[in-house]
Amino acid sequence: MNEWERFFDGYAPQYMSEVFTKNTLAEIGFLEELLQLPKGSSLLDMGCGAGRHSVELAKRGYRMTGVDLSAGMLAEARRAAEAAGVTVEWIQADATKFVSAKQFDAAVCLCEGAFGLVAMGDDSESHDTAILRNIFAALKPGARFVLTALNGLRVIRQYSQDDVRAGRFDPLTLAETHTMEWETPAGKQTVTVREKHHLPQELVRLCGEAGFAVEHVWGGTAGNWGRRPVQLDEIEIMIVARKLPNG
Ligand SMILES: C[S@@+](CC[C@H](N)C(=O)[O-])C[C@H]1O[C@@H](n2cnc3c(N)ncnc32)[C@H](O)[C@@H]1O
């Protein structure tokens, strides 16, 4: 079990009380308007977490598959789907190794759904490249992909040389190393994790190398998605890409 799986398994019951999860309806409205997919279309939600996007999209008539590494997060997702009275296909898998049995009409990987969540010993470039390639392979030709990923511009502006010296920030990979905490009946638990941030052009390159044609690079901070340029200090960047019809 890597550090991220351990963290999300323990933190799962608290996840939906985070402020950044409170804008799901607006996010789904944005996605529907962007993707313009007929009801009944199939969507892959990579790193689906507690299922907030999958469940709402299923409620609106899309056929959803949610993939996540964490059994704890998937248990929350299953409960949410049951409470909403919808059916979602939930798959426990590592996005870096995921091989889809079918091809989808679109895919999303939102709010760092696996992308950028690098295990301590992993190479961040290989990690994220594997995820993008697996999503690409899981899409029908012509299908679109929406990714939100941590904004490297922000961390470059925030971190200092002291943070680099202390090992909190790696200027080569733009990966941040920090401690995550969660509460359990037995008390507070902690785990040290690495989060890779990306520059906009790096995301365009990685998506291109995976086979995607990037259509848009927008500001993608949860709760503040929009068809607008990335702001320097915002948390996330959104990439809208397409698997070309001959892809
Ligand atoms: C911040 S949550 C985002 C969840 C969801 N997309 C959302 O917007 O609420 C990140 C999710 O990625 C999952 N995850 C982390 N590493 C993963 C991996 N290698 N493969 C699949 N899922 C992973 C975690 O278990 C967690 O549920």
The ligand as a Tripos MOL2 file, in Angstrom:
@<TRIPOS>MOLECULE
LIG
   27    29     1     0     0
SMALL
NO_CHARGES

@<TRIPOS>ATOM
      1 C1         -8.2120   14.4930   -3.8950 C.3       1 LIG1
      2 S1         -9.0630   13.0070   -4.2470 S.3       1 LIG1
      3 C2        -10.0350   13.4830   -5.6540 C.3       1 LIG1
      4 C3        -11.2790   12.6560   -5.7600 C.3       1 LIG1
      5 C4        -12.3140   13.1130   -6.7920 C.3       1 LIG1
      6 N1        -11.7980   13.1060   -8.1370 N.3       1 LIG1
      7 C5        -12.8580   14.4730   -6.4370 C.2       1 LIG1
      8 O1        -12.7480   15.3920   -7.2510 O.co2     1 LIG1
      9 O2        -13.4330   14.6060   -5.3480 O.co2     1 LIG1
     10 C6         -7.8000   11.9920   -4.9790 C.3       1 LIG1
     11 C7         -8.2440   10.5500   -5.2180 C.3       1 LIG1
     12 O3         -7.2530    9.9010   -6.0230 O.3       1 LIG1
     13 C8         -7.1100    8.5780   -5.5550 C.3       1 LIG1
     14 N2         -5.7990    8.0590   -5.9600 N.ar      1 LIG1
     15 C9         -4.5760    8.4100   -5.5070 C.ar      1 LIG1
     16 N3         -3.6160    7.7300   -6.1610 N.ar      1 LIG1
     17 C10        -4.2640    6.9130   -7.0370 C.ar      1 LIG1
     18 C11        -3.8300    5.9730   -8.0030 C.ar      1 LIG1
     19 N4         -2.5280    5.7350   -8.2160 N.pl3     1 LIG1
     20 N5         -4.7710    5.3280   -8.7340 N.ar      1 LIG1
     21 C12        -6.0960    5.5530   -8.5410 C.ar      1 LIG1
     22 N6         -6.5620    6.4450   -7.6480 N.ar      1 LIG1
     23 C13        -5.6670    7.1270   -6.9090 C.ar      1 LIG1
     24 C14        -7.2530    8.6950   -4.0330 C.3       1 LIG1
     25 O4         -7.5550    7.4580   -3.4410 O.3       1 LIG1
     26 C15        -8.3640    9.7310   -3.9330 C.3       1 LIG1
     27 O5         -9.6280    9.1250   -3.8630 O.3       1 LIG1
@<TRIPOS>BOND
     1     1     2 1
     2     2     3 1
     3     2    10 1
     4     3     4 1
     5     4     5 1
     6     5     6 1
     7     5     7 1
     8     7     8 2
     9     7     9 1
    10    10    11 1
    11    11    12 1
    12    11    26 1
    13    12    13 1
    14    13    14 1
    15    13    24 1
    16    14    15 ar
    17    14    23 ar
    18    15    16 ar
    19    16    17 ar
    20    17    18 ar
    21    17    23 ar
    22    18    19 1
    23    18    20 ar
    24    20    21 ar
    25    21    22 ar
    26    22    23 ar
    27    24    25 1
    28    24    26 1
    29    26    27 1
@<TRIPOS>SUBSTRUCTURE
     1 LIG1         1 GROUP 0 **** ****
